[in-house]
Amino acid sequence: MTDEKHSDEIQFIRDDYGLALFGHPATVDRFLKQEGLSAKAFDANTTRIAGQTLDLAAQAMEHSGRWVKLTKQSAADVKKYGMKEGVGVLRDAHGKFAKQLHFDPTAKISPAAVGGVGAVMAQLALEQAMAEVSEYLETIDQKLDHLLEDHKDQTVKDLAGVLDTIVEAEIIQRETGSVSETAWSKLSGNAQILGGVRGYSLRKIDSLTRELQRASSTNEFTKALGTLESELQHWLGYIANSLILNDRLSRLELERALGENIQEIEKYTNGVYAARKQRLEAIREHLNTLFAQLADASTKIAKLKLLHPRVAIKAHTSLLVSREQLLTFARFVELELESPNFEGIPGWFKAAGDAVQANAEKTKRMAKATTKAIGSSAEYVQDKSQEAATAGKRKMAQTLAVAAEKLDPDNKASKNQTDS
């Protein structure tokens, strides 16, 4: 590709996850600037593979290769150019890329190399994912090399052992241009070790969640929140380190597949994507459970404010810290966590006012119930009294009538008067 003839062309590859651009550096940069897209330069290894796949000169690739992560926004930005999945060419028109820019889907790529395109894009996506998770670990100061300085934890030892074998395989791959059977054999079992580290860390997080659920007193509840605040980020850091090492392992696997059986590379690529998705989904399920428990805890904290204001403030602070730790991890690892509502902690006067209002409403309801009960009882007593009075009158009348008959048996008038 010469600058004079092809300075207006950008060759690209697109899949579900990203857009790779190749061309004259000035042309590529102009396109990125026009669309407001941020891009990542290829590393030397990916440049070599992409150059072989697209039959481009390594020198040109080194200076022009850029990869754009396709988010919802960036995907919409490039959609107007008709960039479909696969390979193609964009051509500049008079120094400006327009919506009517010519799109040529017949890029110069050999049929034998088509399968390698997916592997190249997968490697670029893995590079981007590793960079984002590494940034997270820098933020929380839990990169693996930092952990090794002062930790004697078995989990760290497991991660360190996997890291050593991966670094060795990457060095050999850079020197030889491939991942040999011997190099790959040294990596066997690493995926299982990483899965064990991740599973152990998730079980620890589950244990923190259960402690919060089981808390039956104010003291147990605040203690569980404090423990969660101090330990959650520790276990999230282990999970993040395991994800990075898994991605590095997957990239080596793709390298090996490219060198061994190009016809099967598409299956390897799909397998890499599927395995990574499954890892993230397992993590998401555990963290969603904790997130929901934190939402329940916010309701309990709000009720503590009136009688235990200082305790409520401390518990609320711990809850907010833990919530932010979860959200930060999810943002860098690209997990979509469920978003339950968190009840804010009220001021003391508002809590007192709410309590007074609640008690007033409760008293009002009790008063109504009492009045109704008293009214019913009064009616009952009145009815019984009337019945007793009537019965008493009747009985007394009968007694007088009997007495009158005894005194004057012939006095019918008196009897009739009594009967009436």
BASE-67264 format. One record per atom (N, C-alpha, C): residue in one letter; z, y, x. Coordinates in steps of 0.1 Angstrom, whole numbers, padded with zeros to 4 digits, always signed. Example, Ala and Ser with C-alpha at 12.3 -4.5 7.8 and 13.67 -1.06 7.14 Angstrom:
REM BASE-67264
a+0078-0057+0132a+0078-0045+0123a+0078-0033+0132s+0071-0022+0128s+0071-0011+0137s+0079+0000+0129
***
This chain:
REM BASE-67264
m+0000-0012+0009m+0000+0000+0000m+0000+0012+0009t-0011+0020+0009t-0011+0032+0017t-0007+0044+0009d-0002+0054+0016d+0003+0066+0009d-0008+0074+0002e-0020+0074+0009e-0031+0082+0004e-0036+0076-0009k-0037+0063-0010k-0043+0057-0022k-0034+0054-0033h-0021+0052-0030h-0012+0047-0041h+0000+0056-0042s-0001+0068-0037s+0011+0077-0038s+0015+0080-0052d+0005+0078-0062d+0008+0081-0076d+0012+0069-0084e+0014+0058-0077e+0018+0046-0084e+0032+0041-0081i+0038+0036-0092i+0051+0029-0090i+0050+0015-0096q+0052+0005-0088q+0052-0008-0093q+0066-0012-0097f+0068-0018-0109f+0081-0021-0114f+0083-0035-0119i+0095-0039-0119i+0099-0052-0126i+0110-0049-0135r+0110-0054-0147r+0120-0051-0157r+0125-0064-0164d+0138-0065-0166d+0143-0076-0174d+0154-0070-0183d+0163-0079-0189d+0173-0074-0198d+0183-0065-0192y+0185-0066-0179y+0196-0060-0172y+0193-0048-0163g+0180-0047-0159g+0177-0036-0150g+0162-0034-0148l+0159-0023-0141l+0145-0019-0138l+0144-0017-0123a+0136-0025-0116a+0133-0023-0102a+0121-0015-0100l+0121-0005-0091l+0110+0004-0089l+0106+0003-0074f+0092+0003-0072f+0087+0002-0058f+0075+0012-0057g+0074+0020-0047g+0063+0029-0045g+0066+0039-0034h+0058+0049-0034h+0060+0060-0024h+0074+0066-0027p+0082+0068-0017p+0096+0073-0019p+0096+0086-0028a+0086+0095-0025a+0086+0108-0032a+0082+0106-0047t+0073+0096-0049t+0069+0093-0063t+0081+0087-0071v+0087+0077-0064v+0099+0071-0071v+0110+0081-0074d+0113+0089-0064d+0124+0099-0066d+0120+0109-0077r+0107+0113-0077r+0103+0122-0087r+0105+0117-0101f+0101+0104-0103f+0103+0097-0116f+0118+0097-0120l+0126+0093-0110l+0140+0092-0113l+0146+0105-0117k+0142+0116-0110k+0147+0129-0112k+0143+0134-0126q+0130+0131-0129q+0125+0136-0142q+0132+0130-0154e+0136+0117-0152e+0142+0110-0163e+0158+0110-0162g+0163+0117-0152g+0177+0118-0150g+0184+0104-0148l+0177+0095-0142l+0182+0081-0140l+0189+0080-0126s+0200+0073-0125s+0206+0070-0113s+0202+0056-0108a+0200+0055-0095a+0194+0042-0090a+0201+0038-0078k+0201+0025-0075k+0207+0019-0063k+0196+0014-0054a+0198+0018-0041a+0188+0014-0031a+0190-0001-0028f+0180-0008-0025f+0181-0023-0021f+0188-0024-0008d+0195-0035-0007d+0200-0039+0007d+0189-0046+0014a+0191-0049+0027a+0180-0054+0035a+0176-0068+0030n+0185-0076+0025n+0182-0090+0021n+0174-0090+0009t+0178-0082-0001t+0170-0081-0014t+0156-0075-0011t+0156-0065-0002t+0143-0059+0001t+0133-0070+0006r+0139-0079+0015r+0130-0089+0020r+0125-0098+0009i+0134-0103+0000i+0129-0112-0010i+0120-0105-0020a+0123-0093-0024a+0114-0085-0033a+0100-0083-0026g+0100-0080-0013g+0088-0078-0006g+0079-0090-0006q+0085-0102-0004q+0077-0114-0004q+0072-0117-0019t+0081-0115-0028t+0077-0117-0042t+0065-0109-0047l+0066-0096-0043l+0055-0086-0048l+0044-0084-0038d+0045-0091-0027d+0035-0090-0016d+0033-0076-0011l+0045-0069-0009l+0045-0056-0004l+0050-0056+0010a+0047-0046+0018a+0051-0044+0031a+0066-0042+0032a+0073-0048+0041a+0087-0047+0042a+0092-0033+0045q+0084-0026+0053q+0087-0012+0056q+0087-0003+0044a+0076-0005+0036a+0075+0003+0024a+0086+0000+0014m+0089-0013+0013m+0100-0017+0004m+0113-0011+0008e+0116-0011+0021e+0129-0006+0026e+0131+0008+0022h+0121+0016+0022h+0122+0030+0019h+0121+0034+0004s+0115+0025-0004s+0111+0029-0018s+0118+0021-0028g+0124+0009-0025g+0130+0000-0035g+0142+0006-0041r+0142+0008-0054r+0153+0013-0062r+0156+0004-0074w+0168+0003-0078w+0171-0005-0090w+0179+0003-0099v+0175+0004-0112v+0182+0011-0123v+0188+0002-0132k+0201+0003-0134k+0208-0005-0144k+0205+0000-0158l+0201-0010-0166l+0197-0006-0180l+0209-0006-0189t+0214+0006-0191t+0224+0007-0202t+0216+0011-0215k+0223+0013-0226k+0217+0017-0238k+0209+0030-0236q+0215+0039-0229q+0208+0052-0227q+0196+0051-0218s+0198+0044-0206s+0186+0044-0197s+0175+0035-0203a+0179+0025-0211a+0168+0017-0217a+0160+0025-0227a+0167+0034-0234a+0160+0043-0243a+0151+0053-0235d+0156+0057-0223d+0148+0067-0215d+0135+0061-0210v+0135+0048-0207v+0122+0042-0202v+0114+0036-0212k+0119+0035-0225k+0112+0028-0235k+0099+0036-0239k+0100+0049-0238k+0088+0057-0241k+0076+0054-0232y+0078+0048-0221y+0067+0044-0212y+0061+0031-0215g+0067+0024-0225g+0062+0011-0229g+0065+0000-0219m+0075+0002-0211m+0079-0008-0201m+0085-0020-0207k+0078-0030-0208k+0082-0043-0214k+0088-0052-0203e+0094-0063-0207e+0100-0072-0196e+0088-0078-0188g+0090-0079-0175g+0080-0085-0167g+0076-0075-0156v+0064-0074-0152v+0060-0066-0141v+0049-0057-0145g+0047-0045-0139g+0037-0036-0143g+0036-0024-0133v+0027-0015-0136v+0025-0003-0127v+0025+0009-0136l+0032+0020-0131l+0031+0033-0137l+0023+0042-0128r+0015+0051-0134r+0007+0060-0126r+0010+0074-0130d+0013+0082-0120d+0016+0096-0122d+0003+0104-0126a+0005+0114-0134a-0007+0122-0139a-0004+0136-0135h-0011+0141-0125h-0010+0155-0120h+0004+0159-0117g+0011+0151-0110g+0024+0155-0106g+0035+0154-0116k+0033+0148-0128k+0043+0147-0138k+0041+0134-0146f+0052+0127-0148f+0052+0115-0156f+0054+0120-0170a+0044+0117-0179a+0045+0121-0193a+0046+0108-0202k+0048+0111-0214k+0050+0100-0224k+0037+0092-0225q+0025+0099-0222q+0013+0092-0223q+0008+0086-0210l+0018+0085-0201l+0015+0080-0187l+0009+0066-0189h-0001+0064-0180h-0009+0051-0181h+0000+0040-0176f+0001+0029-0184f+0009+0018-0181f-0001+0006-0179d-0001+0000-0167d-0009-0011-0164d-0001-0023-0162p-0001-0033-0171p+0007-0045-0171p+0002-0055-0161t-0009-0052-0154t-0015-0063-0145t-0011-0059-0130a+0002-0060-0127a+0006-0057-0113a+0001-0068-0104k-0001-0065-0092k-0006-0075-0082k+0005-0084-0078i+0007-0095-0085i+0017-0104-0082i+0011-0118-0084s+0013-0127-0074s+0007-0140-0075s+0015-0149-0085p+0007-0158-0092p+0014-0166-0102p+0025-0174-0096a+0024-0178-0083a+0035-0187-0077a+0048-0179-0075a+0046-0165-0075a+0058-0157-0072a+0065-0152-0085v+0059-0155-0097v+0064-0150-0109v+0078-0155-0111g+0081-0167-0108g+0094-0173-0110g+0105-0166-0101g+0100-0161-0090g+0109-0154-0081g+0114-0140-0086v+0106-0134-0095v+0109-0121-0100v+0122-0121-0107g+0125-0131-0115g+0138-0132-0122g+0149-0133-0112a+0147-0141-0101a+0158-0143-0091a+0161-0129-0084v+0150-0122-0081v+0152-0109-0075v+0160-0100-0084m+0157-0099-0097m+0164-0091-0106m+0178-0095-0108a+0180-0108-0108a+0194-0113-0110a+0203-0109-0098q+0197-0110-0086q+0204-0106-0074q+0208-0091-0074l+0198-0083-0079l+0201-0069-0080l+0212-0066-0090a+0212-0073-0101a+0222-0071-0112a+0236-0076-0106l+0236-0087-0098l+0248-0091-0092l+0254-0081-0082e+0245-0075-0075e+0249-0065-0065e+0256-0053-0072q+0249-0049-0083q+0255-0038-0091q+0269-0041-0096a+0270-0053-0102a+0282-0058-0108a+0293-0058-0097m+0290-0063-0085m+0300-0064-0074m+0304-0050-0070a+0295-0041-0069a+0298-0027-0065a+0308-0021-0075e+0306-0023-0088e+0314-0017-0098e+0328-0023-0098v+0329-0037-0096v+0342-0043-0096v+0350-0039-0083s+0342-0038-0072s+0348-0033-0059s+0354-0019-0061e+0347-0011-0068e+0352+0003-0071e+0365+0002-0078y+0366-0007-0088y+0378-0009-0095y+0390-0013-0086l+0387-0022-0077l+0397-0027-0068l+0401-0016-0058e+0392-0007-0054e+0396+0004-0046e+0405+0013-0054t+0402+0015-0067t+0410+0024-0075t+0424+0019-0076i+0426+0006-0077i+0440+0001-0079i+0446-0004-0065d+0438-0002-0054d+0442-0006-0041d+0446-0021-0040q+0437-0029-0046q+0439-0044-0045q+0427-0051-0040k+0419-0045-0031k+0408-0053-0025k+0414-0064-0017l+0407-0075-0015l+0412-0087-0009l+0417-0085+0005d+0410-0076+0013d+0414-0074+0026d+0428-0067+0027h+0430-0058+0017h+0443-0052+0016h+0454-0061+0012l+0451-0071+0003l+0461-0080-0001l+0465-0089+0010l+0456-0092+0019l+0459-0101+0030l+0468-0096+0040e+0470-0082+0040e+0478-0076+0050e+0493-0079+0048d+0497-0080+0036d+0512-0081+0034d+0515-0091+0023h+0506-0100+0019h+0509-0110+0009h+0508-0124+0015k+0518-0132+0011k+0518-0146+0015k+0517-0155+0002d+0512-0149-0008d+0510-0157-0021d+0499-0167-0020q+0502-0179-0026q+0492-0190-0025q+0479-0186-0031t+0479-0177-0042t+0467-0173-0048t+0458-0165-0039v+0465-0156-0031v+0457-0148-0021v+0452-0158-0010k+0459-0168-0006k+0454-0177+0004k+0442-0185-0001d+0442-0188-0014d+0430-0195-0020d+0418-0186-0020l+0420-0173-0024l+0409-0163-0023l+0404-0161-0009a+0413-0160+0000a+0409-0158+0014a+0401-0170+0020g+0405-0182+0016g+0397-0194+0021g+0383-0193+0015v+0381-0190+0003v+0368-0189-0003v+0360-0178+0004l+0367-0167+0006l+0360-0155+0012l+0354-0159+0026d+0362-0166+0034d+0358-0170+0047d+0345-0179+0047t+0345-0189+0038t+0333-0197+0038t+0321-0190+0033i+0323-0180+0023i+0311-0173+0018i+0306-0163+0029v+0315-0157+0036v+0310-0148+0047v+0302-0155+0057e+0307-0167+0061e+0300-0175+0071e+0286-0179+0066a+0285-0183+0053a+0272-0187+0048a+0263-0175+0047e+0268-0163+0044e+0260-0151+0043e+0255-0147+0057i+0263-0149+0067i+0258-0146+0081i+0247-0155+0085i+0249-0168+0082i+0238-0177+0085i+0225-0174+0078q+0227-0171+0065q+0215-0167+0057q+0208-0155+0062r+0215-0145+0067r+0208-0133+0072r+0201-0136+0085e+0207-0145+0093e+0201-0149+0106e+0189-0158+0105t+0189-0167+0095t+0179-0177+0094t+0169-0174+0082g+0173-0165+0073g+0165-0162+0062g+0166-0172+0050s+0175-0181+0051s+0177-0191+0040s+0191-0197+0040v+0194-0204+0030v+0207-0211+0029v+0204-0225+0030s+0208-0231+0042s+0205-0245+0045s+0214-0254+0037e+0211-0267+0037e+0219-0277+0030e+0233-0278+0037t+0233-0276+0050t+0246-0277+0057t+0254-0265+0053a+0249-0253+0053a+0256-0241+0049a+0261-0242+0035w+0253-0247+0026w+0257-0248+0012w+0268-0259+0010s+0267-0269+0018s+0278-0280+0016s+0292-0274+0019k+0292-0264+0028k+0305-0258+0031k+0311-0250+0019l+0302-0247+0010l+0306-0239-0001l+0311-0248-0013s+0308-0261-0012s+0311-0269-0024s+0326-0269-0027g+0329-0268-0039g+0343-0267-0044g+0349-0253-0045n+0341-0243-0040n+0346-0229-0041n+0346-0224-0055a+0337-0227-0063a+0336-0223-0077a+0349-0228-0085q+0352-0241-0082q+0364-0246-0088q+0377-0239-0084i+0378-0236-0071i+0390-0228-0066i+0391-0215-0073l+0379-0208-0074l+0379-0195-0080l+0383-0196-0095g+0378-0206-0102g+0381-0209-0116g+0396-0211-0117g+0402-0218-0107g+0417-0220-0108g+0425-0208-0106v+0420-0199-0097v+0427-0186-0095v+0427-0178-0108r+0415-0177-0114r+0413-0169-0126r+0421-0175-0137g+0421-0188-0139g+0429-0195-0149g+0444-0192-0147y+0449-0193-0135y+0463-0191-0132y+0467-0177-0136s+0458-0167-0132s+0461-0153-0135s+0461-0150-0150l+0452-0156-0157l+0452-0155-0172l+0464-0161-0178r+0469-0172-0173r+0481-0178-0179r+0493-0169-0176k+0493-0163-0165k+0504-0154-0162k+0504-0142-0172i+0492-0137-0175i+0491-0126-0185i+0495-0131-0199d+0491-0143-0202d+0495-0149-0215d+0511-0150-0216s+0517-0153-0204s+0532-0154-0204s+0538-0141-0207l+0532-0130-0201l+0537-0117-0204l+0536-0113-0218t+0524-0117-0225t+0522-0115-0239t+0533-0122-0247r+0536-0135-0244r+0545-0142-0252r+0559-0136-0251e+0563-0131-0239e+0576-0125-0237e+0577-0113-0247l+0567-0105-0248l+0567-0094-0257l+0568-0098-0272q+0561-0110-0275q+0562-0115-0289q+0576-0120-0292r+0582-0127-0282r+0595-0133-0285r+0607-0124-0285a+0605-0112-0280a+0617-0103-0278a+0623-0100-0292s+0636-0104-0293s+0643-0103-0306s+0653-0091-0306s+0656-0085-0295s+0665-0073-0294s+0658-0062-0287t+0664-0050-0289t+0658-0038-0283t+0658-0040-0267n+0668-0045-0262n+0669-0047-0247n+0658-0057-0242e+0656-0068-0249e+0646-0077-0245e+0632-0071-0247f+0630-0063-0257f+0617-0057-0260f+0613-0047-0249t+0623-0038-0245t+0620-0028-0235t+0618-0035-0221k+0626-0046-0219k+0625-0053-0206k+0611-0060-0205a+0606-0065-0216a+0593-0072-0216a+0582-0062-0213l+0583-0050-0219l+0573-0039-0217l+0573-0035-0202g+0585-0033-0197g+0586-0029-0183g+0580-0040-0173t+0583-0052-0176t+0577-0063-0168t+0562-0063-0169l+0557-0061-0181l+0542-0061-0183l+0536-0049-0175e+0542-0038-0175e+0537-0026-0168e+0536-0029-0153s+0547-0035-0147s+0547-0037-0133s+0539-0049-0128e+0536-0059-0137e+0529-0071-0132e+0514-0072-0137l+0510-0065-0148l+0497-0067-0153l+0486-0064-0143q+0487-0053-0137q+0476-0049-0128q+0475-0058-0116h+0486-0064-0112h+0486-0074-0101h+0477-0086-0105w+0478-0091-0117w+0470-0103-0121w+0456-0099-0124l+0454-0087-0129l+0440-0082-0132l+0433-0080-0118g+0440-0076-0108g+0434-0075-0095g+0429-0089-0089y+0437-0099-0091y+0433-0112-0087y+0421-0117-0095i+0420-0114-0108i+0409-0118-0116i+0396-0111-0111a+0397-0098-0108a+0386-0090-0103a+0381-0095-0090n+0390-0099-0080n+0386-0104-0068n+0379-0117-0069s+0383-0126-0079s+0377-0138-0081s+0363-0136-0087l+0361-0126-0095l+0348-0123-0101l+0338-0119-0090i+0342-0111-0081i+0333-0106-0070i+0329-0118-0061l+0339-0127-0058l+0335-0139-0050l+0326-0148-0057n+0328-0149-0071n+0319-0158-0079n+0305-0152-0078d+0303-0139-0079d+0290-0133-0079d+0284-0134-0065r+0291-0134-0054r+0286-0136-0041r+0281-0150-0040l+0289-0159-0045l+0285-0173-0045l+0272-0176-0053s+0271-0169-0064s+0259-0171-0073s+0247-0165-0066r+0249-0155-0058r+0237-0149-0051r+0232-0159-0040l+0242-0165-0033l+0238-0175-0023l+0231-0187-0030e+0235-0190-0042e+0229-0201-0049e+0215-0198-0053l+0212-0186-0057l+0198-0182-0059l+0190-0182-0047e+0196-0177-0036e+0189-0178-0023e+0185-0192-0020r+0194-0201-0021r+0191-0215-0018r+0180-0221-0027a+0181-0217-0040a+0170-0222-0050a+0157-0216-0046l+0156-0203-0042l+0143-0197-0038l+0137-0204-0026g+0145-0209-0017g+0140-0216-0005g+0137-0230-0008e+0143-0236-0018e+0141-0251-0020e+0131-0254-0030n+0132-0248-0042n+0123-0252-0053n+0120-0240-0062i+0109-0233-0058i+0106-0221-0066i+0102-0223-0080q+0098-0236-0083q+0094-0239-0097q+0106-0240-0106e+0118-0242-0100e+0130-0244-0108e+0139-0231-0108i+0134-0220-0102i+0142-0208-0100i+0145-0202-0113e+0137-0203-0123e+0140-0196-0136e+0152-0203-0142k+0153-0216-0141k+0165-0223-0147k+0177-0219-0139y+0177-0218-0126y+0188-0213-0118y+0193-0199-0123t+0183-0191-0125t+0186-0177-0129t+0193-0176-0142n+0187-0184-0152n+0193-0184-0165n+0207-0190-0164g+0209-0200-0156g+0222-0206-0154g+0232-0197-0148v+0228-0188-0139v+0237-0179-0133v+0242-0168-0143y+0232-0163-0151y+0236-0154-0162y+0245-0160-0172a+0242-0173-0176a+0251-0179-0186a+0265-0182-0181a+0266-0186-0168a+0279-0189-0163a+0287-0176-0162r+0281-0165-0157r+0288-0153-0156r+0293-0148-0170k+0284-0149-0180k+0288-0145-0193k+0300-0153-0199q+0300-0166-0196q+0311-0174-0200q+0324-0170-0193r+0324-0167-0181r+0336-0163-0173r+0341-0150-0180l+0333-0141-0183l+0337-0128-0188l+0343-0130-0203e+0336-0139-0210e+0341-0141-0224e+0355-0147-0224a+0358-0156-0215a+0371-0162-0214a+0382-0152-0211i+0378-0143-0202i+0388-0132-0198i+0390-0123-0210r+0379-0120-0217r+0380-0110-0229r+0389-0116-0240e+0388-0129-0242e+0397-0135-0253e+0412-0133-0250h+0415-0136-0237h+0429-0134-0233h+0434-0120-0234l+0426-0111-0229l+0430-0097-0229l+0430-0091-0243n+0422-0095-0252n+0422-0091-0266n+0435-0095-0273t+0440-0107-0269t+0453-0111-0275t+0464-0102-0270l+0464-0098-0258l+0474-0089-0252l+0473-0075-0259f+0460-0070-0260f+0458-0057-0266f+0464-0057-0280a+0462-0067-0288a+0467-0067-0302a+0482-0067-0302q+0488-0074-0292q+0503-0074-0291q+0508-0060-0287l+0501-0053-0279l+0505-0039-0275l+0504-0030-0287a+0494-0032-0296a+0494-0024-0308a+0506-0027-0317d+0510-0039-0318d+0522-0043-0326d+0534-0036-0320a+0535-0036-0307a+0546-0030-0300a+0547-0015-0302s+0536-0009-0304s+0536+0006-0306s+0543+0009-0320t+0541+0000-0329t+0548+0002-0342t+0563+0000-0341k+0567-0010-0333k+0582-0012-0330k+0588+0000-0323i+0580+0006-0314i+0586+0017-0306i+0588+0029-0315a+0579+0031-0324a+0580+0043-0333a+0593+0042-0341k+0597+0030-0345k+0609+0028-0353k+0622+0029-0344l+0620+0028-0331l+0632+0030-0322l+0636+0044-0320k+0627+0053-0323k+0628+0067-0319k+0641+0074-0324l+0645+0071-0337l+0656+0077-0343l+0669+0074-0337l+0672+0061-0336l+0685+0056-0331l+0685+0055-0315h+0674+0052-0309h+0673+0051-0295h+0662+0059-0289p+0663+0073-0289p+0652+0081-0285p+0648+0080-0271r+0657+0078-0262r+0654+0077-0247r+0647+0064-0245v+0653+0053-0251v+0647+0040-0249v+0633+0040-0255a+0630+0046-0266a+0617+0047-0272a+0607+0054-0263i+0611+0065-0257i+0602+0072-0248i+0598+0064-0236k+0608+0057-0230k+0606+0048-0218k+0596+0037-0222a+0599+0030-0233a+0591+0019-0238a+0576+0024-0241h+0575+0036-0247h+0562+0041-0250h+0554+0044-0237t+0561+0049-0227t+0554+0052-0214t+0549+0039-0208s+0557+0028-0208s+0553+0015-0203s+0541+0010-0211l+0541+0012-0224l+0530+0007-0232l+0517+0014-0229l+0518+0027-0227l+0506+0035-0224l+0500+0031-0210v+0509+0029-0201v+0504+0025-0187v+0497+0012-0188s+0503+0002-0195s+0497-0011-0196s+0483-0010-0204r+0483-0002-0214r+0471+0000-0222r+0460+0005-0213e+0463+0015-0205e+0453+0021-0196e+0449+0012-0185q+0458+0003-0180q+0454-0007-0170q+0443-0017-0176l+0445-0021-0189l+0436-0029-0195l+0422-0022-0197l+0422-0010-0202l+0410-0003-0204l+0402+0000-0192t+0409+0003-0181t+0403+0006-0168t+0396-0007-0163f+0403-0018-0163f+0397-0031-0159f+0385-0034-0168a+0386-0032-0181a+0375-0035-0190a+0363-0026-0187r+0365-0014-0184r+0354-0005-0181r+0346-0008-0169f+0353-0012-0158f+0346-0015-0145f+0339-0029-0146v+0346-0038-0153v+0340-0052-0154v+0330-0053-0165e+0330-0043-0174e+0320-0043-0185e+0324-0053-0196l+0337-0052-0200l+0341-0060-0211l+0343-0051-0223e+0339-0056-0235e+0341-0048-0247e+0353-0054-0254l+0364-0048-0252l+0377-0052-0259l+0378-0046-0273e+0384-0054-0281e+0387-0049-0295e+0396-0037-0294s+0395-0028-0303s+0403-0015-0302s+0413-0014-0314p+0424-0021-0314p+0434-0019-0325p+0440-0005-0324n+0445-0001-0336n+0452+0012-0337n+0465+0012-0330f+0468+0022-0322f+0481+0023-0315f+0488+0035-0322e+0500+0031-0327e+0508+0042-0334e+0515+0050-0324g+0513+0064-0325g+0519+0073-0316g+0534+0074-0318i+0542+0077-0308i+0556+0079-0309i+0559+0092-0315p+0567+0093-0326p+0570+0106-0332p+0581+0113-0325g+0582+0126-0328g+0593+0134-0322g+0606+0130-0330w+0618+0134-0324w+0630+0129-0330w+0632+0135-0344f+0629+0148-0345f+0631+0155-0358f+0622+0148-0369k+0609+0145-0365k+0600+0138-0374k+0606+0124-0378a+0611+0117-0368a+0616+0104-0370a+0628+0105-0380a+0637+0115-0377a+0648+0117-0386a+0644+0121-0400g+0634+0130-0401g+0629+0134-0414g+0623+0122-0422d+0616+0114-0414d+0610+0102-0420d+0621+0092-0425a+0631+0091-0417a+0642+0082-0421a+0649+0087-0434v+0652+0101-0434v+0658+0107-0446v+0650+0105-0458q+0637+0107-0457q+0628+0106-0468q+0627+0091-0473a+0627+0082-0463a+0627+0068-0467a+0640+0064-0474n+0651+0069-0469n+0664+0066-0476n+0665+0072-0489a+0660+0085-0490a+0660+0092-0503a+0652+0084-0514e+0640+0079-0509e+0632+0072-0519e+0638+0059-0523k+0645+0052-0513k+0652+0040-0516k+0664+0042-0525t+0671+0053-0523t+0682+0057-0532t+0677+0060-0546k+0666+0067-0547k+0660+0070-0560k+0656+0057-0568r+0651+0048-0560r+0647+0035-0567r+0659+0028-0572m+0670+0027-0563m+0682+0021-0567m+0689+0027-0579a+0688+0041-0580a+0694+0048-0591a+0687+0045-0604k+0674+0044-0603k+0666+0041-0615k+0669+0027-0620a+0671+0018-0610a+0674+0004-0614a+0688+0003-0620t+0697+0011-0614t+0711+0010-0620t+0712+0016-0633t+0705+0028-0635t+0705+0034-0649t+0699+0025-0659k+0688+0018-0655k+0682+0009-0664k+0691-0003-0668a+0698-0007-0658a+0708-0019-0660a+0719-0014-0669i+0725-0002-0666i+0736+0003-0674i+0731+0005-0689g+0719+0011-0690g+0714+0013-0703g+0713+0000-0711s+0708-0010-0705s+0706-0023-0711s+0720-0029-0715s+0730-0027-0706s+0743-0032-0708s+0750-0025-0720a+0748-0012-0721a+0754-0004-0732a+0748-0008-0745e+0735-0010-0745e+0728-0014-0758e+0734-0028-0762y+0736-0036-0752y+0741-0050-0755y+0755-0049-0761v+0763-0041-0754v+0777-0040-0759v+0778-0034-0773q+0769-0023-0775q+0769-0017-0788q+0765-0027-0799d+0754-0034-0796d+0750-0044-0806d+0761-0054-0809k+0768-0059-0798k+0778-0069-0800k+0790-0063-0808s+0793-0050-0806s+0804-0043-0813s+0801-0042-0828q+0788-0039-0831q+0784-0038-0845q+0785-0051-0852e+0780-0061-0845e+0781-0075-0850e+0796-0079-0853a+0804-0076-0843a+0819-0079-0845a+0825-0072-0856a+0822-0059-0858a+0827-0051-0868a+0823-0056-0882t+0810-0059-0883t+0805-0065-0896t+0812-0078-0899a+0813-0086-0889a+0820-0099-0891a+0835-0097-0895g+0841-0087-0888g+0855-0085-0891g+0857-0080-0905k+0848-0071-0910k+0850-0066-0923k+0848-0077-0934r+0838-0085-0931r+0836-0096-0940r+0848-0106-0941k+0854-0109-0929k+0865-0118-0929k+0877-0112-0936m+0879-0098-0934m+0891-0092-0940m+0889-0091-0955a+0877-0089-0960a+0874-0088-0974a+0877-0102-0980q+0873-0112-0974q+0875-0125-0979q+0890-0128-0980t+0898-0124-0970t+0912-0126-0970t+0919-0119-0981l+0915-0106-0984l+0921-0099-0995l+0918-0105-1008a+0906-0110-1009a+0902-0116-1022a+0910-0128-1025v+0913-0136-1015v+0921-0148-1017v+0935-0144-1021a+0941-0134-1014a+0954-0129-1017a+0955-0124-1031a+0945-0117-1036a+0945-0111-1049a+0945-0122-1060e+0937-0133-1057e+0937-0144-1067e+0950-0150-1068k+0957-0151-1057k+0970-0158-1057k+0980-0149-1065l+0980-0136-1064l+0989-0127-1071l+0986-0126-1086d+0973-0126-1089d+0968-0124-1103d+0956-0133-1105p+0958-0145-1108p+0946-0154-1109p+0937-0150-1121d+0942-0143-1130d+0934-0139-1142d+0927-0126-1140n+0930-0119-1129n+0924-0106-1127n+0910-0107-1122k+0901-0109-1130k+0886-0111-1126k+0880-0098-1121a+0885-0087-1128a+0880-0074-1123a+0882-0072-1108s+0895-0075-1105s+0899-0073-1091s+0891-0082-1082k+0888-0094-1086k+0880-0104-1078k+0866-0099-1076n+0860-0094-1088n+0847-0089-1088n+0846-0077-1078q+0856-0069-1079q+0856-0057-1070q+0856-0061-1055t+0865-0071-1053t+0865-0076-1039t+0852-0082-1034d+0846-0090-1043d+0833-0096-1039d+0822-0086-1036s+0823-0075-1045s+0813-0065-1043s+0815-0058-1030
***
